[in-house]
Amino acid sequence: MAPTVPPALDRPHFIGIGGAGMSGIAKILAQRGAQVAGSDAKDSDTAAALRALGATVHIGHAAEHLATDATSVVVSSAIRADNPELTAAQARAVPVVHRADALAALMSGLRAIAVAGTHGKTTTTSMLAVSLTGLGLDPSYAIGGDLDAPGSNARHGTGEIFVAEADESDRSFQKYDPEVAIVLNVELDHHANYASLEEIYESFEAFVAKIRPGGTLVVGEHPGARELAARVSGREDLSIVRVGEDDDADLRIVKIAPKGMTSEVTVLVEDQEYVFTVSVPGRHYAHNACAALAAGIALGIAPGRLAHALSSYTGVKRRLQLKGTANGVQVIDSYAHHPSEMTADLGALRGAVGPGPRILVVFQPHLFSRTQELGTEMGHALALADASVVLDIYPAREDPVPGVTSALIIDAATAKGADVTAEHDRHAIPDLIAGMTKPGDLVLTMGAGDVTDLGPWILRRLES
């Protein structure tokens, strides 16, 4: 039976429709025939992609944007209580639906794979979406980043599989009931919502508890993921598949061979070796691909077919994405904003390019709460680069915290002997980088905010 649109989502209005998670749900609903509308703070390529599907997208937030026949208002946890469209919906008794509930409704009746973890969710979900599509299975998917074009973060497919990125930041992933779940790693993050690592574990345990009876949990080699597996091992109707390089792994990674900006991966599945290529460098991306392989096998897909299909994955935006080369300088973009991610991406690039080229980082911290808790560790990660420029904190949904600035990161990096420069004006970055670079260098724009916009600016300046 083909998936349908729930009545409450027949004419939905999305507040913040241009966001990575919200736009994906809106796109799938539009492809299923819903009359989608919404608003966002600014226009974007994503908004244009939604309009191309027939959605109505308003720029700015105002009560009059909410249509009189709207059947629901879809929100994320980032939407403030005083948003005029939200207050208008409440005044008119229009149902308010959290985006996680909307996504859960879209997955209903399908064989769902939910990809969770503190890091690597978007990449692993993308790998599954691309490889399953390549196998002709026509999956539906909702990803927290674009594959290769604006709006490509989601798709309604005709197949029986739905692949979804499962966000732990606000506990909303506890609303899903997948057949297969992946947990890549578990670390303390999202400090505005979690007071301790124990709270994080409890949240992930609640997520795992929702896996359908007879389903599968795939866990990575990260100590936090293995700890989670130990905590839920008593559930008899759940299969646990451990992925990693350890001898006791159920899907064992035998070898990861760097090949420039790619890796060749050899895995052992039930005494049979399979070799495939991962098109992005770094051990962590190879592990992500193997977790995707394990999830597909759990759904009954032949490992050889899926391993071959995984080789067709060419990357996702903002995950070590090459933005271009100018005057012999490569500019690459990274979404990394947690110290573990920063360390992994910098290590991957150093392994890919070797000891010769210099790696210069333009880093924009994301969130005051994260910087307050992890600023020292961020500084230590930046010490792996040859030189860094640190911008002011990107606040996103948060208000400033007294005493919490980028100086926390800069001081920690400097204490490690790193070459770090503070820059408060992002518009000054292209000239600053042009003065720092020489042919053969690599520039990495890094962070979860609008630092990604700087890549094209830097390239144009280098070309001038």
C-alpha positions as CSV (number, residue, x, y, z in Angstrom):
1,M,0.0,0.0,0.0
2,A,1.4,3.4,-1.0
3,P,2.2,5.8,1.9
4,T,-0.5,8.4,2.4
5,V,-0.6,11.9,3.9
6,P,-2.2,12.0,7.4
7,P,-5.1,14.5,7.5
8,A,-3.3,16.8,9.9
9,L,-0.5,17.1,7.3
10,D,-2.7,17.6,4.3
11,R,-2.2,21.4,4.3
12,P,0.7,22.0,6.8
13,H,2.4,25.3,7.5
14,F,6.1,24.9,8.5
15,I,7.7,27.6,10.6
16,G,11.4,27.7,9.6
17,I,10.7,25.7,6.4
18,G,14.2,26.3,5.1
19,G,16.0,24.4,7.8
20,A,17.7,21.1,7.0
21,G,15.3,18.9,8.9
22,M,12.1,20.9,8.3
23,S,12.7,21.3,4.5
24,G,13.1,17.6,4.1
25,I,9.8,16.8,5.7
26,A,8.1,19.5,3.7
27,K,9.6,18.2,0.5
28,I,8.4,14.6,1.0
29,L,4.9,15.9,1.9
30,A,4.8,18.0,-1.2
31,Q,5.9,15.0,-3.3
32,R,3.1,13.0,-1.7
33,G,0.5,15.6,-2.8
34,A,0.1,17.8,0.3
35,Q,-0.4,21.5,-0.1
36,V,2.7,22.7,1.7
37,A,3.3,26.2,3.0
38,G,5.7,27.8,5.4
39,S,8.0,30.6,6.3
40,D,11.7,31.2,6.9
41,A,13.8,34.1,8.1
42,K,15.6,34.5,4.7
43,D,15.3,33.4,1.1
44,S,17.6,30.5,0.0
45,D,18.2,27.9,-2.6
46,T,16.3,25.5,-0.4
47,A,13.3,27.7,-0.5
48,A,13.5,27.9,-4.2
49,A,13.7,24.1,-4.4
50,L,10.5,23.9,-2.3
51,R,8.7,26.4,-4.5
52,A,9.6,24.3,-7.5
53,L,7.6,21.5,-5.9
54,G,4.6,23.7,-5.5
55,A,5.1,24.8,-1.9
56,T,4.3,28.4,-0.8
57,V,7.3,29.9,1.0
58,H,7.1,33.3,2.8
59,I,10.1,35.2,3.8
60,G,9.9,36.6,7.3
61,H,7.6,35.5,10.1
62,A,4.1,37.1,10.4
63,A,0.7,35.9,11.6
64,E,-0.9,36.6,8.2
65,H,1.4,34.0,6.6
66,L,-0.7,31.3,8.3
67,A,-3.4,30.3,5.7
68,T,-7.0,30.1,6.9
69,D,-7.3,26.5,5.8
70,A,-4.0,25.2,7.4
71,T,-4.5,21.8,9.0
72,S,-1.5,22.0,11.2
73,V,1.6,24.1,12.0
74,V,4.9,22.1,12.1
75,V,7.6,23.4,14.4
76,S,11.1,22.3,15.6
77,S,12.5,22.8,19.0
78,A,14.3,25.9,17.7
79,I,11.0,27.9,17.3
80,R,10.5,30.3,20.1
81,A,7.2,30.5,21.9
82,D,6.6,34.1,20.9
83,N,6.8,33.4,17.1
84,P,3.9,35.2,15.6
85,E,2.8,32.3,13.4
86,L,2.9,29.9,16.3
87,T,0.9,32.3,18.5
88,A,-1.6,32.7,15.7
89,A,-2.0,29.0,15.3
90,Q,-2.6,28.6,19.1
91,A,-5.2,31.4,19.0
92,R,-7.0,29.7,16.2
93,A,-6.7,26.2,17.7
94,V,-4.7,24.9,14.7
95,P,-2.9,21.8,15.8
96,V,0.9,22.3,16.4
97,V,3.0,19.3,15.3
98,H,6.6,18.8,16.2
99,R,8.8,17.9,13.2
100,A,9.7,14.6,14.7
101,D,6.0,13.6,14.9
102,A,5.6,14.6,11.3
103,L,8.6,12.5,10.2
104,A,7.4,9.6,12.3
105,A,4.1,9.8,10.5
106,L,5.9,9.7,7.1
107,M,7.8,6.6,8.1
108,S,4.7,4.8,9.2
109,G,4.1,1.5,7.4
110,L,7.6,1.4,5.8
111,R,10.8,-0.4,6.7
112,A,12.6,2.4,8.5
113,I,16.3,2.8,9.2
114,A,17.0,5.5,11.7
115,V,20.6,6.7,11.9
116,A,21.6,8.2,15.3
117,G,24.8,9.2,17.1
118,T,26.6,12.4,18.3
119,H,28.6,12.5,15.0
120,G,28.3,11.1,11.5
121,K,24.5,10.9,11.2
122,T,24.2,12.9,8.0
123,T,27.0,11.1,6.2
124,T,25.8,7.6,7.1
125,T,22.2,8.4,6.2
126,S,23.4,9.9,2.9
127,M,25.5,6.8,2.2
128,L,22.4,4.6,2.7
129,A,20.2,6.8,0.5
130,V,22.7,6.9,-2.4
131,S,23.5,3.2,-2.3
132,L,19.9,2.0,-1.9
133,T,18.9,4.2,-4.7
134,G,21.7,2.9,-6.9
135,L,20.4,-0.7,-6.2
136,G,17.0,0.3,-7.7
137,L,15.2,0.1,-4.3
138,D,13.9,3.6,-4.6
139,P,14.0,4.5,-0.9
140,S,12.4,7.5,0.7
141,Y,14.9,9.5,2.8
142,A,15.2,12.5,5.1
143,I,18.8,13.8,5.7
144,G,20.2,16.7,7.7
145,G,22.2,17.9,4.7
146,D,22.1,18.2,0.9
147,L,23.6,15.4,-1.2
148,D,24.6,17.4,-4.3
149,A,22.0,20.1,-4.9
150,P,19.8,22.4,-2.8
151,G,16.7,20.5,-1.7
152,S,18.3,17.0,-2.2
153,N,18.1,16.3,1.5
154,A,14.9,14.4,1.1
155,R,12.9,12.4,-1.4
156,H,9.7,10.4,-1.5
157,G,10.4,7.0,-3.1
158,T,8.2,4.2,-4.2
159,G,10.1,1.5,-2.4
160,E,9.4,0.0,1.0
161,I,12.5,1.5,2.8
162,F,12.7,4.9,4.5
163,V,16.1,6.1,5.7
164,A,16.0,8.9,8.3
165,E,18.6,10.9,10.2
166,A,17.5,10.7,13.9
167,D,18.4,13.8,15.9
168,E,19.1,13.3,19.6
169,S,19.6,17.0,20.4
170,D,16.1,17.5,21.8
171,R,15.2,13.9,22.4
172,S,12.9,13.9,19.4
173,F,14.4,10.7,18.0
174,Q,12.5,8.8,20.7
175,K,9.4,9.3,18.6
176,Y,10.5,6.9,15.9
177,D,10.0,3.1,15.8
178,P,12.5,1.9,13.2
179,E,13.1,-1.7,12.0
180,V,16.8,-1.0,12.1
181,A,18.7,1.7,14.1
182,I,22.3,2.7,13.8
183,V,24.1,4.3,16.8
184,L,27.5,5.5,15.6
185,N,28.7,7.0,18.8
186,V,27.5,8.6,22.1
187,E,29.2,11.7,23.6
188,L,28.0,14.6,25.7
189,D,26.8,17.4,23.5
190,H,23.7,19.7,23.3
191,H,24.4,21.1,26.7
192,A,21.3,23.3,26.8
193,N,19.2,20.1,26.8
194,Y,21.4,17.5,28.6
195,A,23.0,18.1,32.0
196,S,25.2,15.0,31.9
197,L,26.5,12.1,29.9
198,E,24.2,9.8,31.9
199,E,21.2,11.8,30.6
200,I,22.5,11.2,27.0
201,Y,22.7,7.5,27.6
202,E,19.1,7.4,29.0
203,S,17.9,9.3,25.9
204,F,19.6,6.8,23.6
205,E,18.2,3.9,25.6
206,A,14.7,5.3,25.1
207,F,15.4,5.5,21.4
208,V,16.6,1.9,21.2
209,A,13.5,0.8,23.2
210,K,11.4,2.0,20.3
211,I,13.1,-0.4,17.7
212,R,10.4,-2.7,16.5
213,P,10.3,-6.3,17.9
214,G,12.7,-8.5,15.9
215,G,14.6,-5.4,14.7
216,T,18.3,-4.7,14.7
217,L,20.6,-2.2,16.4
218,V,23.9,-1.5,14.7
219,V,26.5,0.0,16.9
220,G,29.8,1.5,16.0
221,E,33.2,1.0,17.7
222,H,33.0,4.2,19.7
223,P,33.2,3.4,23.5
224,G,29.9,5.2,24.0
225,A,28.1,3.1,21.4
226,R,29.5,-0.1,22.9
227,E,28.4,1.1,26.4
228,L,24.9,1.6,25.0
229,A,24.9,-1.9,23.5
230,A,25.9,-3.3,26.8
231,R,23.0,-1.5,28.5
232,V,20.4,-2.8,26.1
233,S,21.8,-6.3,25.6
234,G,19.1,-7.9,27.8
235,R,16.4,-7.3,25.2
236,E,15.7,-10.7,23.7
237,D,13.8,-9.5,20.6
238,L,16.6,-7.2,19.5
239,S,19.6,-8.2,17.4
240,I,22.8,-6.2,18.1
241,V,25.4,-6.0,15.4
242,R,28.8,-4.5,16.4
243,V,30.8,-2.8,13.6
244,G,34.5,-2.0,13.9
245,E,38.1,-3.1,13.7
246,D,38.0,-5.1,17.0
247,D,38.3,-8.8,16.7
248,D,34.9,-9.3,18.4
249,A,33.1,-7.2,15.8
250,D,30.2,-8.9,14.0
251,L,31.0,-6.9,10.9
252,R,34.8,-6.5,11.1
253,I,36.7,-3.9,9.3
254,V,39.9,-5.7,8.2
255,K,41.7,-2.8,6.5
256,I,41.3,0.9,5.7
257,A,43.8,1.9,3.0
258,P,44.1,5.7,2.3
259,K,44.1,6.5,-1.4
260,G,44.5,10.2,-1.5
261,M,41.1,11.8,-0.9
262,T,39.5,8.3,-0.8
263,S,39.8,5.1,1.2
264,E,39.7,1.5,0.2
265,V,37.9,-0.6,2.8
266,T,38.0,-4.3,3.4
267,V,35.3,-5.8,5.6
268,L,34.6,-9.3,6.8
269,V,31.0,-10.5,6.8
270,E,30.4,-14.1,7.9
271,D,33.8,-15.3,6.8
272,Q,33.6,-13.5,3.4
273,E,35.7,-10.5,2.6
274,Y,34.4,-7.6,0.6
275,V,36.4,-4.6,-0.7
276,F,34.9,-1.2,-1.7
277,T,35.9,2.4,-2.0
278,V,34.8,5.3,0.2
279,S,35.0,8.6,-1.7
280,V,35.8,10.8,1.3
281,P,39.1,10.4,3.3
282,G,39.4,9.5,6.9
283,R,38.9,6.4,9.1
284,H,35.7,7.8,10.6
285,Y,34.0,8.0,7.2
286,A,35.1,4.4,6.5
287,H,33.4,3.4,9.8
288,N,30.3,5.2,8.8
289,A,30.1,3.3,5.5
290,C,30.5,0.0,7.3
291,A,27.7,0.9,9.6
292,A,25.5,1.6,6.6
293,L,26.5,-1.7,5.1
294,A,25.5,-3.5,8.3
295,A,22.1,-1.8,8.3
296,G,21.4,-2.8,4.7
297,I,22.4,-6.4,5.4
298,A,19.9,-6.4,8.4
299,L,17.2,-5.6,5.8
300,G,18.2,-8.6,3.7
301,I,20.3,-6.9,1.1
302,A,23.2,-9.0,-0.2
303,P,26.5,-7.6,1.3
304,G,28.4,-7.8,-2.0
305,R,25.7,-5.8,-3.9
306,L,25.5,-3.2,-1.2
307,A,29.3,-2.8,-0.8
308,H,29.6,-2.2,-4.5
309,A,26.7,0.4,-4.4
310,L,28.4,2.2,-1.5
311,S,31.3,2.9,-3.8
312,S,29.0,5.2,-5.8
313,Y,28.6,7.6,-2.8
314,T,30.3,10.9,-3.7
315,G,29.8,12.9,-0.6
316,V,27.4,15.3,1.0
317,K,27.6,19.0,1.3
318,R,29.7,20.4,4.1
319,R,31.4,17.0,4.9
320,L,34.9,17.7,3.7
321,Q,33.4,19.1,0.5
322,L,35.8,20.5,-2.0
323,K,34.5,24.0,-2.9
324,G,37.2,24.7,-5.5
325,T,40.8,25.5,-6.2
326,A,42.3,28.9,-7.0
327,N,46.0,29.7,-7.5
328,G,47.0,26.3,-6.3
329,V,45.0,26.5,-3.0
330,Q,42.2,24.1,-2.3
331,V,39.2,25.3,-0.3
332,I,37.3,22.6,1.5
333,D,34.2,23.0,3.7
334,S,33.5,21.0,6.9
335,Y,30.4,21.0,9.2
336,A,32.5,19.9,12.1
337,H,31.6,21.8,15.3
338,H,32.3,19.4,18.1
339,P,35.9,18.7,19.1
340,S,35.7,15.0,18.2
341,E,34.5,16.0,14.7
342,M,37.1,18.7,14.3
343,T,39.9,16.3,15.3
344,A,38.6,13.6,13.0
345,D,38.3,15.9,9.9
346,L,41.7,17.5,10.5
347,G,43.3,14.1,10.9
348,A,41.6,12.8,7.8
349,L,42.8,15.7,5.7
350,R,46.4,15.4,7.0
351,G,46.3,11.7,6.2
352,A,45.0,12.5,2.7
353,V,47.4,15.2,1.7
354,G,50.5,14.1,3.6
355,P,53.0,16.2,5.6
356,G,53.8,18.7,2.9
357,P,50.8,21.0,2.3
358,R,49.8,23.4,5.0
359,I,46.2,23.2,6.4
360,L,44.7,26.5,7.3
361,V,41.4,26.6,9.2
362,V,38.7,29.3,9.4
363,F,36.6,28.1,12.4
364,Q,33.3,29.5,13.5
365,P,32.2,28.2,16.9
366,H,28.5,27.1,17.1
367,L,26.4,27.9,20.2
368,F,27.4,29.6,23.4
369,S,26.5,26.6,25.5
370,R,28.7,24.3,23.4
371,T,31.6,26.8,23.5
372,Q,31.2,27.2,27.3
373,E,31.5,23.4,27.9
374,L,33.9,22.4,25.1
375,G,35.8,25.5,24.2
376,T,39.1,24.2,25.6
377,E,38.8,20.9,23.6
378,M,37.9,22.9,20.4
379,G,41.2,24.9,20.9
380,H,43.1,21.7,21.3
381,A,41.6,20.4,18.1
382,L,42.6,23.5,16.2
383,A,46.2,23.0,17.3
384,L,46.3,20.1,14.7
385,A,46.1,22.7,11.9
386,D,49.1,24.7,10.7
387,A,47.3,28.0,11.4
388,S,43.7,29.0,12.3
389,V,41.4,32.0,12.2
390,V,38.6,32.0,14.7
391,L,35.4,33.9,14.2
392,D,32.9,35.0,16.8
393,I,30.4,32.4,18.1
394,Y,27.4,31.7,15.8
395,P,24.5,31.9,18.2
396,A,21.8,30.0,16.2
397,R,18.9,29.7,18.6
398,E,20.8,30.8,21.8
399,D,21.2,34.1,23.6
400,P,24.7,35.3,24.5
401,V,26.2,34.0,27.8
402,P,28.3,36.5,29.8
403,G,32.0,35.7,29.5
404,V,31.6,33.1,26.8
405,T,33.4,34.2,23.7
406,S,35.7,32.7,21.1
407,A,38.6,33.8,23.3
408,L,38.0,30.5,25.3
409,I,39.0,28.6,22.2
410,I,41.8,30.9,21.1
411,D,43.4,30.8,24.6
412,A,43.3,27.0,24.7
413,A,44.8,26.7,21.2
414,T,47.5,29.2,22.0
415,A,48.4,27.3,25.1
416,K,49.1,24.3,22.9
417,G,51.5,26.4,20.8
418,A,49.0,26.9,17.9
419,D,49.1,29.8,15.4
420,V,45.7,31.3,15.9
421,T,44.2,34.6,14.8
422,A,41.0,36.2,16.1
423,E,38.8,37.9,13.5
424,H,35.4,39.5,14.4
425,D,34.5,40.6,10.9
426,R,33.7,37.7,8.6
427,H,33.9,40.0,5.6
428,A,37.6,40.5,6.3
429,I,38.3,36.7,6.0
430,P,39.0,36.5,2.2
431,D,41.8,39.2,2.3
432,L,43.2,37.7,5.5
433,I,43.4,34.2,4.0
434,A,44.8,35.5,0.8
435,G,47.6,37.0,2.7
436,M,48.3,33.8,4.6
437,T,48.2,31.2,1.8
438,K,50.6,30.0,-0.8
439,P,50.2,27.5,-3.7
440,G,49.8,23.9,-2.3
441,D,48.0,25.0,0.8
442,L,44.6,23.8,1.9
443,V,42.0,26.1,3.4
444,L,39.3,24.5,5.6
445,T,36.2,26.5,6.5
446,M,34.8,24.7,9.6
447,G,31.6,25.0,11.7
448,A,27.9,24.5,11.7
449,G,26.9,28.2,11.1
450,D,27.3,30.5,8.1
451,V,31.0,30.0,7.8
452,T,30.2,27.8,4.9
453,D,29.4,31.0,2.9
454,L,33.0,32.1,3.1
455,G,34.4,29.3,0.8
456,P,33.3,31.0,-2.5
457,W,34.4,34.4,-1.2
458,I,37.8,33.1,-0.5
459,L,38.1,31.4,-3.9
460,R,37.1,34.7,-5.7
461,R,39.7,36.6,-3.7
462,L,42.4,34.1,-4.4
463,E,41.6,34.3,-8.1
464,S,41.8,38.1,-8.2
